[in-house]
């Protein structure tokens, strides 16, 4: 794990002992800090019994504390921990701020911070993959993979590649990225922010924390372009990115099938710009693009059965994220006479009203299978434009889609919604889809495993 003398003899409270919180608490303890920790779940508190005081920080006088570490999932706009901590003049921080504080004692390294509404996970994983294939020591963390404080520090010359959600940026105050990147900004998480402008401003803070590093911004949407213009005015080193840059550099044709679709072309263009700033050659970058295998739950090809391709895009939790998946499979005159070929499984816990950008790609849809709390809303919006099957459950949607799909068609789970109406997270939803595909098609590569945890929430 990453430790630092910067934490020694200081007092911290940690609220929430899931992955990032537990890693933060372990790092602080190993660094010689005094830790007060709390989680509502007894099993989460158990590893810390006898090692630190287990008290809810809401019950404490926090005078003399250095800060309170919370999970990015804690809604600071509604949770009482914020006002309680701020009355003592203390910061509410996350594990990324601890990493920022520990950097001075780490071997010489660089940090890449990547944010955006959509595409940041793929871009982060792709940059990490390109670095690894080029022989550059790197770690991936933040909003993806293992918590950064729980990983072993890199040797000199290493690169930390961090996916940063707006929630994580809100809890970070001193992360000076060597390269800070933005993929795009579209409406999302508006239950946590007073307005879309406030959400966009949260993303912009990643660049405001930079002292001297480069900014890499894909400026193809208005909010991102506005941030880029502001940085240019301030004189910050800036690389503007367009999706077309990938073709212009001659790198589009050789990219992995896992990077198919216009949205992944944008992700790849941002990743290429980052890697160029890190000093990689075109050949090194091309090698990484060609061998990238993709992320689970993001345009993940689950299997092909009976000539039908099954795609798990469970990570598409809003319309702007689902739309590129619908755009990736247009009618093909060589397949079923050019008929629409997507069997779209859509629905869950809605984040927004309407179809958003998904409405631009209805001509690609053979049928829509609506599920979850948002199912009736999507059915009402889509009926009369495409064939609609009201299903409620993903298992029923998969069954009906398998019955209807022909060879050359695509069964696509791209819900355009959060998962919390029926599943703990988008990963559980994606695993459940994979299991249902295996159970219904008999595909051995994705058949249910008896050891798998149940996906449906009790």
C-alpha positions in Angstrom: 0.0 0.0 0.0 1.0 3.7 -0.3 2.0 5.2 3.0 3.5 8.6 3.9 5.2 10.3 6.8 2.9 13.3 6.0 0.1 11.4 8.0 2.2 10.5 11.0 0.8 11.5 14.4 -2.2 13.3 12.7 -5.8 12.4 13.6 -8.2 11.4 10.8 -11.8 10.1 10.8 -12.8 7.7 8.1 -16.5 7.4 7.3 -17.4 4.3 5.2 -15.2 1.3 5.1 -15.9 -0.2 1.7 -13.0 -0.6 -0.7 -11.6 3.0 -0.9 -12.4 3.8 2.7 -10.8 0.6 4.0 -7.7 1.2 1.9 -7.5 4.8 3.2 -7.8 3.7 6.8 -5.2 1.0 6.3 -2.8 3.5 4.8 -3.3 6.0 7.5 -2.8 3.4 10.2 0.4 2.1 8.6 1.6 5.7 8.3 1.3 6.2 12.0 -1.8 8.3 12.0 -4.5 8.1 14.7 -7.7 6.8 13.0 -11.3 7.0 14.0 -13.3 4.8 11.7 -17.0 4.0 11.1 -19.3 2.0 8.8 -22.9 1.1 9.4 -22.2 -2.5 8.4 -20.6 -4.6 11.2 -18.7 -6.8 8.7 -17.0 -3.7 7.3 -15.9 -2.6 10.8 -14.7 -6.0 11.8 -11.2 -5.8 10.3 -10.5 -2.7 12.3 -11.7 -4.0 15.7 -8.9 -3.4 18.3 -6.8 -1.5 15.8 -8.5 1.9 16.0 -11.5 3.6 17.6 -14.8 2.7 15.9 -17.1 5.7 16.4 -19.4 7.6 14.0 -17.7 10.9 13.4 -21.1 12.6 13.6 -20.9 11.9 17.3 -17.4 13.4 17.8 -16.0 16.8 18.6 -13.6 17.0 15.7 -11.3 19.7 17.1 -7.7 18.9 16.3 -8.5 16.5 13.5 -6.6 16.9 10.2 -9.7 15.9 8.1 -12.5 13.5 7.6 -12.2 10.9 4.8 -15.5 9.9 3.1 -16.5 7.7 0.2 -17.3 9.4 -3.1 -20.8 7.8 -2.7 -21.6 10.0 0.3 -23.9 12.8 -1.1 -22.4 16.0 0.4 -25.5 18.0 -0.7 -27.7 16.0 1.7 -25.6 14.0 4.1 -25.1 15.6 7.6 -21.4 14.8 7.7 -20.5 17.9 5.6 -22.0 20.5 7.9 -20.7 18.7 10.9 -17.2 18.7 9.6 -17.2 22.2 8.2 -18.3 23.8 11.5 -14.8 22.8 12.8 -13.1 24.4 9.7 -12.0 21.0 8.5 -12.0 19.6 5.0 -14.1 16.6 3.9 -11.7 14.6 1.7 -11.4 11.4 -0.2 -8.7 8.8 -0.8 -7.4 10.8 -3.9 -6.6 13.7 -1.6 -4.6 11.4 0.6 -2.7 10.2 -2.5 -2.0 13.8 -3.4 -0.6 14.5 0.1 1.6 11.3 -0.2 3.1 12.2 -3.6 6.0 14.2 -2.3 7.5 11.1 -0.6 7.0 8.7 -3.6 9.6 7.9 -6.2 9.7 10.4 -9.0 6.6 9.8 -11.1 3.8 11.4 -13.2 0.1 11.5 -12.6 -2.6 11.4 -15.3 -6.1 12.4 -14.1 -9.0 11.6 -16.5 -12.5 12.9 -16.0 -15.7 13.3 -18.1 -19.3 12.2 -18.1 -18.8 9.3 -20.5 -15.7 7.4 -21.7 -13.4 8.1 -18.7 -13.2 4.4 -17.7 -12.3 3.2 -21.2 -9.9 6.1 -21.7 -8.2 5.4 -18.3 -7.9 1.7 -19.0 -6.6 2.3 -22.5 -3.9 4.7 -21.4 -2.8 2.2 -18.7 -2.8 -0.6 -21.3 -0.7 1.4 -23.8 1.8 2.3 -21.1 2.0 -1.3 -20.0 2.6 -2.6 -23.6 5.3 0.0 -24.0 7.0 -1.2 -20.9 6.3 1.9 -18.8 5.5 1.1 -15.1 1.9 2.2 -14.4 -1.0 1.8 -12.0 -4.6 2.4 -12.7 -6.9 3.6 -9.9 -9.4 6.2 -8.7 -12.9 5.3 -10.0 -11.6 2.1 -11.6 -9.8 -1.0 -10.4 -8.3 -1.2 -6.9 -8.2 1.8 -4.6 -5.0 3.7 -5.3 -3.9 3.9 -1.6 -4.1 0.1 -1.4 -1.6 -0.5 -4.2 2.1 -0.7 -4.0 3.9 2.5 -5.0 5.5 2.6 -8.4 9.3 2.7 -9.0 10.9 5.9 -10.3 9.6 6.8 -13.8 6.1 5.3 -13.2 2.8 6.8 -14.2 -0.3 6.7 -12.0 -3.4 6.8 -14.3 -6.5 7.9 -12.3 -10.1 7.9 -13.4 -11.8 10.7 -11.5 -15.5 11.1 -11.1 -16.9 14.5 -10.2 -17.6 13.1 -6.7 -14.0 12.3 -6.3 -12.9 15.7 -7.5 -15.3 17.3 -5.0 -13.3 15.6 -2.2 -9.9 16.6 -3.7 -8.0 19.9 -3.2 -4.3 19.5 -4.0 -4.0 16.9 -6.8 -1.6 18.5 -9.3 -1.8 16.3 -12.3 1.0 16.3 -14.8 -1.7 15.7 -17.4 -5.4 16.3 -16.7 -7.9 15.2 -19.4 -11.5 15.6 -20.1 -13.5 13.4 -22.5 -16.9 15.2 -22.6 -19.6 16.7 -20.4 -23.3 15.9 -20.7 -26.0 16.1 -18.0 -25.6 13.5 -15.3 -25.8 13.3 -11.5 -28.1 16.2 -11.3 -29.5 14.9 -8.0 -26.1 15.7 -6.5 -25.6 19.2 -8.0 -27.7 22.4 -7.9 -27.5 22.7 -11.7 -25.8 21.3 -14.8 -23.4 24.3 -14.6 -22.4 23.3 -11.1 -21.7 19.7 -12.3 -19.6 21.0 -15.2 -17.7 23.3 -12.7 -16.9 20.2 -10.6 -15.1 18.7 -13.6 -13.3 22.0 -14.3 -11.7 21.9 -10.8 -9.4 19.1 -12.0 -7.6 21.7 -14.2 -7.8 24.4 -11.6 -5.7 22.2 -9.3 -2.9 22.0 -11.8 0.1 24.1 -11.1 1.9 23.6 -14.4 0.8 20.4 -16.2 -0.8 19.9 -19.6 -4.6 19.9 -20.1 -6.0 17.5 -22.7 -9.6 18.3 -23.6 -11.9 16.8 -26.3 -13.8 20.0 -27.2 -16.6 18.5 -29.2 -19.4 19.5 -26.7 -20.1 23.1 -25.6 -19.3 22.8 -21.9 -15.9 21.1 -22.7 -15.1 23.7 -25.3 -16.0 26.4 -22.8 -13.5 25.0 -20.3 -10.8 24.7 -23.0 -11.4 28.4 -24.0 -11.0 29.5 -20.4 -7.8 27.6 -20.0 -6.4 29.0 -23.3 -7.2 32.5 -22.0 -5.3 31.8 -18.8 -2.3 30.6 -20.8 -2.3 27.0 -19.5 -0.7 24.4 -21.8 -3.6 22.8 -23.6 -4.1 20.1 -26.2 -7.5 20.2 -27.9 -8.7 16.8 -29.2 -11.2 15.9 -31.9 -12.4 12.4 -32.6 -11.2 12.8 -36.2 -7.6 13.1 -34.9 -7.5 9.3 -34.7 -8.0 9.0 -38.5 -5.7 11.9 -39.2 -2.9 10.1 -37.3 -3.5 6.9 -39.2 -4.4 5.0 -36.0 -8.1 4.3 -36.6 -7.8 1.3 -38.8 -5.6 -0.8 -36.6 -7.5 -0.3 -33.3 -8.9 -3.3 -31.5 -12.5 -4.4 -32.1 -13.1 -3.5 -28.4 -12.7 0.1 -29.5 -15.4 0.0 -32.2 -17.9 2.8 -32.5 -17.7 6.6 -32.6 -17.7 6.9 -28.8 -14.6 4.7 -28.6 -13.0 6.7 -31.4 -13.3 9.7 -29.1 -11.9 7.8 -26.1 -9.0 6.5 -28.2 -8.3 10.0 -29.5 -8.0 11.4 -26.0 -5.8 8.4 -24.9 -3.5 9.0 -27.9 -3.1 12.7 -27.0 -2.3 11.8 -23.4 0.3 9.1 -24.4 2.0 11.6 -26.8 2.3 14.0 -23.9 3.9 11.2 -21.9 6.5 10.8 -24.7 5.4 7.5 -26.3 6.0 7.0 -30.0 3.4 6.4 -32.6 4.5 2.7 -32.9 4.1 2.2 -29.1 0.7 3.8 -29.2 -0.5 1.8 -32.2 0.6 -1.5 -30.5 -1.5 -0.7 -27.4 -4.5 0.3 -29.5 -4.4 -2.9 -31.5 -4.2 -5.2 -28.4 -6.7 -3.5 -26.0 -9.3 -6.0 -24.8 -11.9 -3.6 -23.4 -13.6 -3.3 -20.1 -16.2 -5.5 -18.5 -19.7 -4.0 -18.8 -18.7 -1.4 -21.5 -19.6 -2.6 -25.0 -18.4 -6.0 -23.8 -18.9 -8.8 -26.3 -20.4 -11.5 -24.1 -20.7 -14.2 -26.8 -22.1 -15.1 -30.1 -24.8 -17.8 -30.2 -26.8 -18.8 -33.3 -25.2 -16.0 -35.2 -26.5 -13.4 -32.8 -24.0 -11.2 -30.9 -24.7 -10.4 -27.3 -23.3 -7.1 -25.9 -23.1 -6.1 -22.3 -23.1 -2.3 -22.0 -24.4 -2.2 -18.5 -22.1 0.7 -17.6 -24.2 2.9 -19.9 -26.2 4.5 -17.1 -27.5 7.6 -19.0 -28.8 8.3 -22.4 -25.7 10.0 -23.6 -23.7 6.9 -22.7 -26.1 4.5 -24.3 -26.5 6.4 -27.6 -23.0 5.5 -29.0 -23.8 1.8 -28.5 -26.9 2.2 -30.6 -24.9 4.0 -33.2 -22.3 1.3 -33.4 -24.6 -1.3 -35.1 -26.4 0.4 -38.1 -28.3 -1.6 -40.6 -26.1 -3.4 -43.1 -27.3 -4.3 -46.6 -25.4 -7.6 -46.4 -27.2 -8.6 -43.2 -30.9 -9.5 -43.4 -31.5 -7.2 -46.3 -30.4 -4.1 -44.3 -33.1 -4.4 -41.7 -32.6 -2.9 -38.3 -30.7 -5.4 -36.2 -30.4 -4.2 -32.6 -32.6 -5.8 -29.9 -32.2 -3.1 -27.2 -32.7 -3.9 -23.5 -33.3 -0.5 -21.9 -34.5 0.7 -18.4 -33.6 0.7 -14.8 -33.7 3.6 -12.4 -34.1 6.7 -14.6 -31.7 9.7 -14.3 -33.5 11.8 -16.8 -36.8 12.1 -18.8 -36.8 11.3 -22.5 -34.6 9.5 -24.9 -31.9 12.1 -25.2 -29.3 11.3 -27.8 -30.7 7.7 -28.1 -33.5 9.2 -30.1 -31.1 9.8 -33.0 -30.5 6.1 -33.6 -34.0 4.5 -33.5 -33.6 3.4 -37.2 -31.0 0.9 -35.9 -33.4 -0.8 -33.5 -35.3 -3.9 -34.5 -37.1 -4.0 -31.1 -36.8 -2.5 -27.6 -37.3 -4.6 -24.5 -38.1 -2.2 -21.6 -37.2 -3.2 -18.0 -37.1 -1.8 -14.5 -38.7 1.3 -12.9 -38.1 3.3 -16.1 -39.6 0.6 -18.3 -43.1 2.1 -18.7 -41.5 5.5 -19.5 -39.4 4.1 -22.2 -42.2 2.0 -23.6 -44.4 5.1 -23.9 -41.6 7.1 -25.6 -40.8 4.3 -28.1 -44.1 2.8 -29.0 -45.1 3.8 -32.5 -41.5 4.3 -33.5 -40.1 0.8 -32.9 -41.5 -2.5 -31.8 -41.7 -2.6 -28.0 -41.8 -5.5 -25.6 -42.7 -4.6 -22.0 -40.6 -7.1 -19.9 -39.9 -5.6 -16.4 -37.0 -8.1 -15.8 -33.8 -8.6 -17.7 -34.3 -12.3 -17.7 -37.6 -11.9 -19.6 -36.0 -9.4 -22.0 -33.2 -11.7 -22.9 -35.6 -14.6 -23.4 -37.8 -12.6 -25.8 -34.8 -11.1 -27.6 -33.3 -14.5 -28.2 -36.6 -15.7 -29.6 -36.9 -12.8 -32.0 -33.3 -12.2 -33.1 -31.9 -13.6 -36.4 -28.4 -14.4 -37.4 -26.5 -11.1 -37.8 -28.6 -9.3 -35.2 -27.3 -7.8 -31.9 -28.9 -8.2 -28.4 -27.7 -5.1 -26.6 -28.0 -4.4 -22.9 -27.4 -0.6 -22.8 -29.9 0.5 -20.1 -29.5 4.3 -20.2 -30.4 4.2 -16.5 -28.8 3.5 -13.1 -29.2 0.0 -11.8 -30.4 0.6 -8.2 -34.0 -0.3 -8.7 -33.1 -4.0 -9.0 -29.3 -4.3 -8.7 -26.6 -3.2 -6.3 -24.6 -1.6 -9.1 -24.1 -1.7 -12.9 -21.5 -4.6 -12.5 -24.1 -6.8 -10.8 -26.6 -5.9 -13.6 -24.0 -6.9 -16.2 -23.1 -10.2 -14.5 -26.8 -11.0 -14.4 -27.2 -10.3 -18.1 -24.3 -12.6 -18.8 -25.8 -15.3 -16.7 -29.2 -15.0 -18.4 -27.6 -15.2 -21.8 -25.8 -18.3 -20.8 -28.8 -19.9 -19.3 -31.1 -19.2 -22.2 -28.7 -19.8 -25.1 -26.7 -22.6 -23.5 -23.4 -20.7 -24.2 -20.8 -22.3 -22.0 -18.6 -19.2 -21.8 -21.2 -17.2 -20.0 -23.3 -19.9 -18.3 -24.3 -19.2 -14.7 -21.7 -20.2 -12.0 -23.1 -21.7 -8.8 -20.5 -19.7 -6.9 -21.7 -16.3 -8.2 -23.3 -14.0 -5.8 -27.0 -13.3 -6.4 -27.4 -10.2 -8.6 -30.9 -9.1 -7.6 -31.1 -7.1 -4.5 -33.1 -8.7 -1.7 
